[in-house]
Amino acid sequence: MRPNIECRGRNGWFNAERVTVNKFRDGNIEVGVVSSRPFRDCPPIVLNGPADQIKNLLTETLAAVEKATSASAVAA
């Protein structure tokens, strides 16, 4: 990720440094958005669930970004 992407986490706003992805024995996937500051037990933002649901959520998110950045998109 690029450091100029702002995120809001449990302690306020931070710049996203990278994304982590882990797979657990039960098949669940965890996606974390991490800042440059070290964390103790959990990244500031975490998505955790069945792999197919995480994929669907991220696909929907990408589609929404594509739509918002298309030439015909108009800001409210």
C-alpha positions in Angstrom: 0.0 0.0 0.0 1.0 3.6 -0.3 1.6 5.6 2.8 -0.8 8.4 1.7 -3.9 6.2 2.2 -5.6 7.3 5.4 -7.6 4.8 7.5 -9.6 5.1 10.7 -8.9 2.5 13.3 -9.6 2.0 17.0 -7.2 4.8 18.0 -8.1 7.3 15.3 -6.6 8.1 11.9 -3.5 6.4 10.5 -1.7 6.0 7.3 -1.9 2.5 5.8 1.6 1.0 5.3 0.7 -2.5 4.2 -2.0 -5.2 4.2 -1.5 -8.6 5.8 -3.4 -11.8 4.9 -3.5 -14.9 7.1 -5.3 -18.2 6.6 -6.4 -20.2 9.7 -6.9 -23.9 10.2 -10.7 -23.5 10.1 -10.4 -22.0 6.6 -11.1 -18.4 7.7 -9.1 -15.6 6.2 -7.9 -12.5 8.1 -7.1 -9.3 6.2 -5.4 -6.6 8.3 -4.6 -3.0 7.3 -1.4 -2.1 9.2 0.3 1.2 10.0 4.0 1.7 10.4 3.6 1.7 14.2 4.0 -1.7 15.8 0.9 -3.3 17.3 0.7 -5.7 20.2 -2.2 -8.0 19.5 -4.2 -6.8 16.5 -3.8 -4.5 13.6 -5.9 -1.3 13.6 -8.3 -2.7 11.0 -9.1 -6.4 10.6 -11.5 -8.3 8.4 -12.0 -11.9 9.5 -14.3 -14.5 8.0 -14.9 -17.3 5.5 -12.6 -16.9 2.4 -15.5 -16.7 0.0 -17.2 -14.0 1.9 -13.9 -12.0 2.3 -13.3 -12.4 -1.5 -16.9 -11.2 -2.2 -16.5 -8.2 0.1 -13.2 -7.1 -1.5 -14.6 -7.7 -5.0 -17.6 -5.5 -4.2 -15.2 -2.9 -2.7 -13.1 -2.9 -5.8 -16.2 -2.6 -8.0 -17.4 0.4 -6.0 -14.0 2.1 -6.3 -14.0 1.5 -10.1 -17.5 3.0 -10.4 -16.6 6.0 -8.2 -13.5 6.7 -10.3 -15.1 6.2 -13.7 -15.4 9.2 -16.0 -19.2 9.4 -15.5 -18.9 9.5 -11.7 -20.1 12.7 -10.0 -19.3 13.6 -6.5 -22.2 14.5 -4.2 
